Amino acid sequence: MIDTAEYMPIGKLNIQLLEKEFGKIQTDEVIITNERAEHIKSHHYPDYELFEKHCKDAVLFPDKIIKDLKHTGTVFMVKELPETNLNVIVRLALETDKKELKNSVMTFYRIRNSNLKKIVEKNKLLYNRE
């Protein structure tokens, strides 16, 4: 079982769109573990301030949701800002996963428009806010 001292809640996903693609998702709750927050701090330090400021909006109100075709149950949630794009990688808690799992932020980083275009081309665009 996950110890609540080991993670921070981010909010609730609208899972209806995701369930069309992935099937039943165990919960609408999204979390980030302390270990993943430390990963973002250590591996993407220049982006960490943006993560703290925009993570909730990026996950709960993304401009694009892209299915990661290389990793089961994983999506890119992209928030477009005036100067950059923010990419939050979320692993969904699918029906076939252990019951105690929650949807979880794996990592976060800024992404240039050219790299975002490549991600869309190589994966499956599930949602695009126009």
N, C-alpha and C positions, 0 to 999 in steps of 0.2 A: 504494500500500500504506500502511496505517496504521502510523505510528511509535509503538511502545509507550511512548515517553517522552511522547507527546501525550495519553495516556489512563490511567485507573486502572480495574482490574477491580473489579467489584462482587460477582460470583458467578455461579452457574449456575441458569438458569430450568428449571422443569419445563415443557417445551414441548408435552407431549402434549395438554393442553387447548387450547392456542393453535393447534396444527396442525389441530384439528378445524374451526376457523373460518377460518384463514388459509392452509391448505395447508402445504407443507414450509417449515420455517424452517432457515436455513443452520447455525445454531449455537445452543447453549444458553447461551453466554457473554454476560453483560451488562456493559457498560462505561459510564463517563462520561468524555467528553473534557475536557481542561483548559479548553477554551473554554466548554463547557456548565457546568462547575463555577463558573467566573467569572461566567457569566450569572446563575446562582442567587444567588451572593454579591451581585452588584450590583443585581439586580432584585427579589430576595426576601430581602433581608438579614436581617430579623427571623426568617425561617424557616431560615436556613442552619445554625444550631446543631442544629435538629431534623433537618435533612437529614443532617448528619454522624453524628448519633446513630442515626437510624432508617431511613436509605435502604436499607440491605441487607435489613432485615426487610420493609420495604414492598414491595420488588421480589421477594424470594424467597418471602415468606410473606404475600401480600396478603390482605385481608379481602374485597375486591371486585376483579374485573377487568372493565373496561368497554371495549368496542370503540368507538373514536372513528370515527364514520361520516363525518366531514368530511376525515380525513387517512388516506390509505392506509397500512396496516400499523402503525397506532398504537393503543396502549391506555393507559387510565388504570389505574394500580395503586394502590388505596386501602388505607391502613392506618388502622384506627380506634383512636384513643387515648382515654383517659378524658376529656380536655379538648378534643380537636380531632380532625380527620381529616387525614391526610397524603396528598397526591395526587402520584404520580410518573408523568410522561408518558414512555412508552417507545416508541421506534420499533423495530420488529422487523426483522430482516434476513431478508427473504423470499427464496424461491428465485429470483424474477425480478430481484432486486437484484444489484449488483456483488458478485462473489465474496468480496472482502476485507472486506466490511462485517460488523459485529457488532451485536447488539441494543444499543441505546444510550439512556441517559437523556437526554431533551431538556430537561426542566425539572422543578421540584419546588415545591410550595407547600401551605400549609394550606388547607383547604376546609371551610366550614360545612355542617352537615347539610342546610340548605335548598338550597344550591348543589349538593351531592352528589345530592340527589333529582332536581334538574333535569337533571344530566348523565345519570343513569340513564334518565330519561324520554325524553331526546332522542337517546340512543345505544342500544347493545345490551349488556345485562348478560350476560357470559360465565361469570362465577363469583361466587358469594356464599357466604362461609363463615358458617354459622349456628351 
